[in-house]
Amino acid sequence: MSSANKYPILTLPAEITSEILIHFLPKDREFIPPVGCQSPSFLLRICRQWRDAALATPPLWSSIDLQLDGTTRESVIKQQLKLLETWLQRSGSFPLSIRLRS
């Protein structure tokens, strides 16, 4: 049995899937954490179709909340910078809202 027969949602057009994924984001939060179950990166782990759709949906990546916890450790700062670069790339031409906290 193919995945499409087992999971009909996988037969939806990419545009519809993208729209569904946009509604995954929490509406009560202006800034989205880069990791965890409320992050768009969580969607990348569901299945290949959702991964492809999430990566092709810039609005999912239009907000990020980075927390440095007052650290001066170079490794933590580099990790957060890498996350920011990833979000910037994935947001495409969509405006990116960034919140930096320490």
N, C-alpha and C positions, 0 to 999 in steps of 0.2 A: 504494500500500500504506500503510495507516495505521500509526501508531507502535505501537499495541497489537498488531497482527499481527506487526510486526517485532520488538518487544520485549515478550514476554508478561508480564514482571514489572510492566509498567505497568497490567496489568488487575487486579492484586491490590487487595483492599479497603484503604482508608486505614489501618485499624487494624493490618493485617499489615505494610504498608509501614513504618509508624511503629516497629513492633517490630523489624523488620530494621534500620532506621536506628539504633536504640539500640545495636545490637551493633556498629555502626561505630566507636563510641568506644573508644579504647585502654583495656584493662582494667588495665594495669600503671601507669597514671598517675592519681593522685588529682585533680589539677587539669589542665584541658584548656587548651591555648593558644588564644587568640582568632582566630588566623589560621594558615594552613598546611594541609597535607593531613591533619592529625589533628584539625582543628577542625570542629565542626558547620557552620560557615559554608562550608566546602568543599562540603558537600552541596547548598547552595543553587544551585550552578553546574551541577549535573549535568543536570537537566531540570526543567520546570515542575512535574510531578507530585511529584518528590522535594523540590523547594523548598517546595511547599505542605505536604507531609507533615512535613518538618523543622520548619517554622515552627509547625506544630500539635502538636509533640511536646515539651512542656516538659522532660522528663528530659534531652534533648540539651543543654539550656542551663543545667543545674543546677550547673555548675562552670566556673570561669574562673581563669586564671593570668595576671596582669598584671605586666609588668616595666617599671619606669620607668628602669632603668639609671642611677640617681642623677641624673637630669636635673632641672633646675629650669626648663627651657624650657616656657613656658606652652602652646605648641601641642601638645607631646607629652602633657602632663598633660591637656589638654582632649580629645585623641584617646582616651586611655585611659579617661577619665571617660565619654565617649560610648559606648565599647565596653561598659563596665560597665552603663550605662543600658539598652543594647540587650539585654544578657544578662538583666538583671533583668526587663525587659518580656517577653522570650521564655520565661523560666522560669515565668511565671505564678505560681500558688500553690505551685509546687514549691520546696523549700528551695534556696537558692543558696549554694554554697561558693566563697569568694573567697580567692585568695592574691595579695598584693601584694609585689613584690620590687623592690629597687633595686640 
